[in-house]
């Protein structure tokens, strides 16, 4: 792996994590031999629980499948996705709780993680004693903890119970105390996995404000996993969406959340249109779109000056002449962004199937996620107006910058980023 650049604090290349499915070992040698003998004879495993699936040797599951990420200093990154998408596995590997199956990770600085409520706490020790214990686990020296213990106790809101054994604490009190220790640790990277879910609303707001303060004022890097989209919006400046162990989106928070809720990621690179299912109201149906795909891509993410190479295949229902195409681009709110227009580019006979290759320059569109729509039209004669002959919802795509720190343009200003020379003093 290449050395980290000046601003990069975490770099992940082709990270994979594979798990074997099923129980490995039944607990006793006798039962393992019973199971082995039953498999050898082709019989049902006598030690298999009723209703449980019997896995064959070699059955496995890819929790992470080729993850590539770069995270810069001071970024507040929200990681979202459905259950089983690989979020917690990614954080556990970064926290060195489990090892990757393949790939490489490089990072700069100390990592403090809170992946489960009460991690590092001893039930029989008091809150004060657990502050020292938990701080030591996270890498703090005794002197560091002593110098900050008053601030930790005050932030935790547990002053009244600080000398009570934590086995008598509620789950919310566990979180408050654990977060207070992590927030005051001199770590450059903070990793949080759904730990605020059990806290009360006021304490959640307090924690989010604290994490934002650490990121902005002290340039701490935050990785935060949550199913609460409100906390993702409030805290994070960047959003990563995982699906079946892959990164399907990496960019702005609002677009990432819309993608997560919308579930429109199945047609991200290739789509074969079923006849009749994609049709929208149009004047005629002289052609029928059969498929659309991005050429030479395994994903729909386009960086910097990278252009879209699109292939469209359609069937002529009748003789067609002077066909025109308008590719409309909209954001995830379905608001128009721009359009690409191609006029009088094709003529063909009834029954012919045609594949057209196109190149779209999307370099002026700012970072974010977008939908496309394909509108085919022509006119029967010069004296008649244009008529739409086919309409189909198109592939989605995502625009990214290679470095988030270089992207000074804010999407709230608009979706088109002009060249630096677009404005001049006369």
C-alpha positions as CSV (number, residue, x, y, z in Angstrom):
1,X,0.0,0.0,0.0
2,X,1.2,3.5,-0.8
3,X,2.1,5.8,2.1
4,X,-0.8,8.0,3.4
5,X,-0.9,11.5,2.1
6,X,-0.8,14.5,4.4
7,X,-4.5,14.7,5.1
8,X,-5.4,11.0,4.8
9,X,-5.7,9.2,8.2
10,X,-7.4,5.9,7.1
11,X,-6.8,4.1,3.8
12,X,-8.5,0.8,2.9
13,X,-7.6,-1.1,-0.2
14,X,-9.6,-4.2,-1.5
15,X,-10.7,-5.2,2.0
16,X,-12.5,-8.5,2.3
17,X,-13.9,-10.5,5.3
18,X,-15.2,-14.0,4.8
19,X,-17.0,-16.1,7.5
20,X,-17.6,-19.8,7.4
21,X,-21.3,-20.6,7.8
22,X,-22.6,-23.0,10.5
23,X,-21.3,-24.2,13.8
24,X,-17.6,-25.1,13.9
25,X,-17.4,-27.9,16.5
26,X,-20.2,-29.2,18.7
27,X,-18.4,-28.8,21.9
28,X,-17.3,-32.4,22.5
29,X,-15.3,-34.8,20.6
30,X,-18.0,-37.5,20.8
31,X,-20.6,-35.2,19.2
32,X,-18.2,-34.1,16.5
33,X,-17.5,-37.7,15.6
34,X,-21.3,-38.4,15.5
35,X,-21.8,-35.5,13.1
36,X,-18.8,-36.6,10.9
37,X,-20.1,-40.2,10.7
38,X,-23.6,-39.0,9.8
39,X,-22.3,-36.8,7.0
40,X,-20.1,-39.7,5.7
41,X,-23.1,-42.0,5.5
42,X,-25.4,-39.3,4.0
43,X,-27.6,-39.2,7.0
44,X,-29.1,-36.2,9.0
45,X,-26.8,-34.7,11.6
46,X,-28.0,-36.0,15.0
47,X,-26.6,-32.9,16.7
48,X,-28.3,-30.4,14.4
49,X,-30.9,-28.2,16.0
50,X,-34.5,-28.7,14.8
51,X,-35.1,-26.2,12.0
52,X,-31.5,-25.3,11.6
53,X,-29.9,-25.3,8.1
54,X,-27.2,-27.9,7.5
55,X,-24.2,-26.3,5.8
56,X,-21.8,-28.2,3.7
57,X,-18.0,-27.9,4.1
58,X,-16.8,-24.8,2.4
59,X,-20.0,-22.8,2.7
60,X,-19.0,-19.2,3.4
61,X,-20.3,-15.6,3.6
62,X,-18.6,-12.5,2.4
63,X,-19.3,-9.8,5.0
64,X,-17.0,-7.4,3.2
65,X,-16.3,-7.6,-0.5
66,X,-13.5,-5.5,-1.9
67,X,-13.9,-2.3,0.1
68,X,-11.8,0.7,-1.0
69,X,-11.9,3.9,1.1
70,X,-9.9,7.0,1.9
71,X,-10.8,9.1,5.0
72,X,-9.3,12.4,5.6
73,X,-8.4,14.1,8.9
74,X,-11.3,15.9,10.6
75,X,-14.0,14.1,8.5
76,X,-17.3,13.1,10.2
77,X,-18.2,9.9,8.3
78,X,-21.6,8.3,8.7
79,X,-21.8,4.6,7.6
80,X,-25.3,3.3,6.9
81,X,-26.9,0.3,5.3
82,X,-29.3,-2.6,6.1
83,X,-28.6,-5.2,8.7
84,X,-25.9,-7.5,7.4
85,X,-24.5,-4.9,5.0
86,X,-21.1,-5.1,6.7
87,X,-21.0,-1.9,8.8
88,X,-20.1,-3.5,12.1
89,X,-17.6,-5.9,10.5
90,X,-15.8,-2.9,9.0
91,X,-15.6,-1.1,12.3
92,X,-14.4,-4.3,14.1
93,X,-11.6,-4.7,11.6
94,X,-10.6,-1.0,12.0
95,X,-10.6,-1.5,15.8
96,X,-8.5,-4.6,15.4
97,X,-11.1,-6.8,17.1
98,X,-11.1,-9.1,14.1
99,X,-8.7,-9.6,11.2
100,X,-9.5,-9.2,7.5
101,X,-9.5,-12.1,5.1
102,X,-7.8,-10.0,2.5
103,X,-6.8,-6.5,1.6
104,X,-4.8,-3.8,3.4
105,X,-5.5,-1.1,5.9
106,X,-3.3,1.8,6.9
107,X,-4.1,4.5,9.4
108,X,-2.4,7.3,11.3
109,X,-3.0,8.0,15.0
110,X,-4.7,6.3,17.9
111,X,-8.1,4.7,17.5
112,X,-10.8,4.8,20.3
113,X,-13.8,2.7,19.6
114,X,-17.2,2.1,21.2
115,X,-18.8,-0.8,19.5
116,X,-21.0,-2.3,22.3
117,X,-22.6,-0.9,25.4
118,X,-20.4,-1.5,28.4
119,X,-17.4,-2.8,26.5
120,X,-14.4,-2.7,28.9
121,X,-16.5,-2.3,32.1
122,X,-16.3,-4.6,35.0
123,X,-19.7,-5.1,36.7
124,X,-18.3,-5.3,40.2
125,X,-16.2,-2.1,40.0
126,X,-17.6,1.4,40.7
127,X,-18.1,4.0,38.0
128,X,-14.9,5.8,39.1
129,X,-12.8,2.6,39.0
130,X,-14.3,1.7,35.6
131,X,-13.2,5.1,34.2
132,X,-9.6,4.2,35.0
133,X,-10.1,0.6,33.7
134,X,-11.8,1.7,30.5
135,X,-9.3,4.6,29.9
136,X,-6.5,2.1,30.3
137,X,-8.1,-0.2,27.7
138,X,-8.4,2.7,25.3
139,X,-4.7,3.6,25.8
140,X,-4.8,6.4,28.4
141,X,-2.2,6.5,31.1
142,X,-3.2,6.9,34.8
143,X,-2.0,10.4,34.9
144,X,-4.0,11.3,31.8
145,X,-7.2,9.9,33.3
146,X,-6.6,11.6,36.7
147,X,-6.2,15.0,35.0
148,X,-9.4,14.6,33.1
149,X,-11.6,12.6,35.6
150,X,-13.5,15.6,36.8
151,X,-14.5,16.5,33.3
152,X,-15.3,12.9,32.5
153,X,-17.6,12.6,35.5
154,X,-19.3,15.9,34.8
155,X,-19.9,15.1,31.2
156,X,-21.3,11.6,32.0
157,X,-24.0,13.1,34.3
158,X,-23.4,10.2,36.7
159,X,-21.8,12.2,39.6
160,X,-24.4,10.9,42.1
161,X,-23.7,7.3,41.2
162,X,-20.0,7.4,40.4
163,X,-18.9,5.4,43.4
164,X,-21.7,2.8,42.9
165,X,-20.9,-0.6,41.2
166,X,-21.8,-0.3,37.6
167,X,-23.8,-3.6,37.7
168,X,-26.5,-1.4,39.2
169,X,-26.4,1.1,36.2
170,X,-29.0,1.2,33.5
171,X,-27.9,0.7,29.9
172,X,-28.2,4.5,29.4
173,X,-25.9,5.2,32.3
174,X,-23.4,2.7,30.8
175,X,-23.4,4.6,27.6
176,X,-23.0,8.0,29.2
177,X,-20.0,6.9,31.2
178,X,-18.4,5.0,28.3
179,X,-18.9,7.9,25.9
180,X,-17.5,10.4,28.4
181,X,-14.3,8.4,28.7
182,X,-13.9,8.0,24.9
183,X,-14.7,11.7,24.2
184,X,-11.9,12.8,26.6
185,X,-9.4,10.4,25.2
186,X,-6.5,11.9,23.2
187,X,-7.3,9.7,20.2
188,X,-7.2,11.0,16.6
189,X,-9.9,8.6,15.4
190,X,-13.2,7.9,17.1
191,X,-15.3,4.9,16.0
192,X,-18.9,4.7,17.2
193,X,-21.4,1.8,16.4
194,X,-25.0,2.6,17.3
195,X,-23.9,3.3,20.9
196,X,-26.2,6.3,21.4
197,X,-29.3,4.4,20.6
198,X,-30.0,3.7,24.3
199,X,-29.2,7.2,25.5
200,X,-31.9,9.8,26.1
201,X,-32.5,12.5,23.6
202,X,-30.8,15.3,25.5
203,X,-27.7,13.2,26.0
204,X,-27.7,12.2,22.3
205,X,-27.6,15.9,21.3
206,X,-24.9,16.6,23.8
207,X,-22.8,13.7,22.4
208,X,-23.3,14.8,18.8
209,X,-22.3,18.4,19.7
210,X,-19.2,17.1,21.4
211,X,-18.2,14.9,18.5
212,X,-18.7,17.8,16.1
213,X,-16.6,20.0,18.3
214,X,-13.8,17.4,18.4
215,X,-13.9,17.1,14.6
216,X,-14.0,20.9,13.9
217,X,-11.8,22.2,16.6
218,X,-9.3,19.4,17.2
219,X,-9.4,17.8,13.7
220,X,-10.5,14.4,15.2
221,X,-11.9,11.9,12.6
222,X,-15.3,10.4,13.4
223,X,-16.7,7.1,12.0
224,X,-20.3,6.7,13.1
225,X,-22.7,3.8,12.4
226,X,-26.4,4.3,13.1
227,X,-29.8,3.5,11.9
228,X,-31.0,6.9,13.2
229,X,-30.8,9.1,10.1
230,X,-31.4,12.2,12.2
231,X,-28.2,11.8,14.1
232,X,-26.4,11.0,10.8
233,X,-27.7,14.3,9.4
234,X,-26.8,16.3,12.5
235,X,-23.3,14.9,12.9
236,X,-21.8,13.8,9.6
237,X,-20.3,15.6,6.7
238,X,-19.9,12.5,4.5
239,X,-22.0,9.4,4.1
240,X,-21.0,5.9,3.0
241,X,-23.8,3.4,2.1
242,X,-22.9,-0.3,2.3
243,X,-25.0,-3.1,0.7
244,X,-24.0,-6.8,0.8
245,X,-20.4,-5.9,1.8
246,X,-19.9,-3.4,-1.0
247,X,-19.7,0.4,-1.1
248,X,-22.6,1.5,-3.3
249,X,-22.5,5.2,-2.4
250,X,-19.8,7.5,-1.0
251,X,-20.6,11.2,-0.9
252,X,-23.1,13.8,0.5
253,X,-25.2,12.9,3.5
254,X,-28.7,13.8,2.1
255,X,-28.2,11.8,-1.2
256,X,-26.8,8.8,0.8
257,X,-29.9,8.8,3.0
258,X,-32.2,9.1,0.1
259,X,-30.4,6.2,-1.6
260,X,-30.7,4.1,1.6
261,X,-34.4,4.7,1.9
262,X,-35.1,4.6,-1.8
263,X,-33.4,1.3,-2.5
264,X,-32.8,2.3,-6.2
265,X,-29.4,0.6,-6.4
266,X,-30.2,-2.6,-8.2
267,X,-29.8,-1.0,-11.7
268,X,-26.6,0.8,-11.0
269,X,-24.6,-0.5,-14.0
270,X,-26.8,-2.6,-16.3
271,X,-30.5,-2.8,-16.9
272,X,-32.5,-5.1,-19.2
273,X,-35.9,-3.6,-19.7
274,X,-38.9,-6.0,-19.6
275,X,-41.4,-5.1,-22.3
276,X,-44.2,-2.9,-21.0
277,X,-42.8,-2.4,-17.5
278,X,-40.7,0.6,-18.2
279,X,-43.2,2.5,-20.5
280,X,-44.3,6.0,-19.6
281,X,-47.0,8.0,-21.4
282,X,-45.7,9.0,-24.9
283,X,-47.2,9.8,-28.3
284,X,-46.1,6.6,-30.1
285,X,-44.1,3.5,-29.5
286,X,-42.2,3.2,-32.7
287,X,-39.2,1.8,-30.8
288,X,-38.7,-0.2,-27.5
289,X,-35.6,0.2,-25.4
290,X,-34.2,-3.3,-24.6
291,X,-31.2,-2.5,-22.4
292,X,-28.8,0.2,-21.0
293,X,-25.4,-0.2,-19.6
294,X,-22.2,1.6,-18.6
295,X,-19.3,0.3,-20.7
296,X,-16.1,-0.7,-18.9
297,X,-17.5,-0.1,-15.4
298,X,-18.3,-2.4,-12.5
299,X,-19.9,0.4,-10.6
300,X,-21.7,3.7,-11.3
301,X,-19.2,6.0,-9.6
302,X,-17.5,8.6,-11.8
303,X,-14.5,10.6,-10.6
304,X,-13.2,14.0,-11.6
305,X,-13.0,14.3,-15.4
306,X,-14.1,10.7,-16.0
307,X,-16.9,10.5,-18.6
308,X,-19.8,8.1,-18.9
309,X,-19.7,5.6,-21.8
310,X,-23.2,4.5,-22.3
311,X,-24.6,1.7,-24.5
312,X,-28.3,1.7,-25.4
313,X,-30.0,-1.1,-27.3
314,X,-33.5,-0.8,-28.8
315,X,-35.8,-2.6,-31.2
316,X,-37.6,-0.8,-34.1
317,X,-41.4,-1.5,-34.1
318,X,-41.7,0.3,-37.4
319,X,-39.5,2.1,-39.9
320,X,-37.8,5.0,-38.0
321,X,-36.0,8.1,-39.4
322,X,-34.2,11.0,-37.8
323,X,-34.4,9.7,-34.3
324,X,-33.5,12.1,-31.5
325,X,-32.6,11.4,-27.9
326,X,-32.8,13.5,-24.7
327,X,-31.1,12.1,-21.6
328,X,-32.6,14.0,-18.7
329,X,-30.6,14.1,-15.4
330,X,-32.3,14.8,-12.0
331,X,-31.2,14.6,-8.4
332,X,-32.7,12.3,-5.7
333,X,-35.5,14.8,-5.1
334,X,-36.4,14.3,-8.8
335,X,-35.6,17.9,-9.5
336,X,-34.1,18.5,-13.0
337,X,-30.3,19.1,-13.1
338,X,-29.4,19.1,-16.8
339,X,-30.0,17.2,-20.1
340,X,-28.0,15.8,-23.0
341,X,-29.6,16.2,-26.4
342,X,-28.7,14.3,-29.6
343,X,-30.7,15.1,-32.7
344,X,-31.3,13.2,-36.0
345,X,-28.6,10.6,-35.3
346,X,-30.3,7.4,-36.4
347,X,-32.6,5.9,-39.0
348,X,-33.5,2.2,-39.4
349,X,-36.0,-0.4,-40.7
350,X,-38.8,-2.2,-38.9
351,X,-37.6,-5.3,-36.9
352,X,-34.0,-4.1,-36.6
353,X,-32.2,-4.1,-33.3
354,X,-29.7,-1.3,-32.9
355,X,-27.0,-0.6,-30.3
356,X,-25.8,3.0,-29.9
357,X,-22.7,3.9,-28.0
358,X,-22.7,7.4,-26.4
359,X,-20.2,9.5,-24.4
360,X,-21.5,11.9,-21.7
361,X,-19.4,14.6,-20.1
362,X,-20.6,14.8,-16.5
363,X,-17.5,16.7,-15.2
364,X,-19.4,19.9,-14.6
365,X,-22.0,18.1,-12.4
366,X,-21.1,18.4,-8.7
367,X,-20.6,15.6,-6.3
368,X,-23.8,13.7,-5.6
369,X,-26.2,11.0,-6.8
370,X,-28.4,11.4,-9.9
371,X,-31.1,9.6,-11.9
372,X,-31.4,9.6,-15.7
373,X,-34.3,9.3,-18.0
374,X,-34.2,8.4,-21.7
375,X,-36.6,10.3,-24.0
376,X,-36.6,9.2,-27.7
377,X,-38.5,11.5,-30.2
378,X,-38.8,12.4,-33.8
379,X,-41.2,13.9,-36.3
380,X,-43.0,12.1,-39.2
381,X,-42.4,15.0,-41.5
382,X,-40.8,18.5,-41.6
383,X,-44.2,20.2,-41.3
384,X,-45.2,18.3,-38.1
385,X,-44.0,18.8,-34.5
386,X,-41.7,16.4,-32.7
387,X,-43.4,13.4,-31.0
388,X,-42.1,11.2,-28.3
389,X,-41.7,7.6,-29.4
390,X,-40.3,6.0,-26.2
391,X,-39.6,7.0,-22.6
392,X,-37.7,4.9,-20.0
393,X,-36.3,5.5,-16.6
394,X,-32.5,5.2,-16.9
395,X,-29.5,4.1,-14.9
396,X,-28.4,6.1,-11.8
397,X,-24.9,7.5,-11.4
398,X,-22.8,9.1,-8.7
399,X,-20.3,11.9,-9.1
400,X,-17.3,12.0,-6.8
401,X,-14.1,14.0,-6.3
402,X,-10.9,12.1,-5.7
403,X,-10.3,14.2,-2.6
404,X,-13.2,15.6,-0.5
405,X,-10.9,18.3,0.8
406,X,-10.4,19.7,-2.7
407,X,-14.2,20.0,-3.3
408,X,-14.8,23.6,-2.3
409,X,-18.1,23.8,-4.2
410,X,-21.1,23.3,-2.0
411,X,-24.0,21.4,-3.5
412,X,-26.4,23.8,-1.8
413,X,-25.2,26.4,-4.3
414,X,-26.4,24.3,-7.3
415,X,-25.7,21.2,-9.3
416,X,-23.5,22.7,-12.0
417,X,-20.0,23.7,-11.2
418,X,-18.6,26.3,-13.6
419,X,-15.0,26.5,-14.7
420,X,-12.8,28.9,-12.7
421,X,-12.6,31.1,-15.8
422,X,-16.4,31.4,-16.1
423,X,-16.4,34.8,-14.3
424,X,-14.0,37.6,-15.1
425,X,-13.6,41.3,-14.2
426,X,-14.2,43.5,-17.3
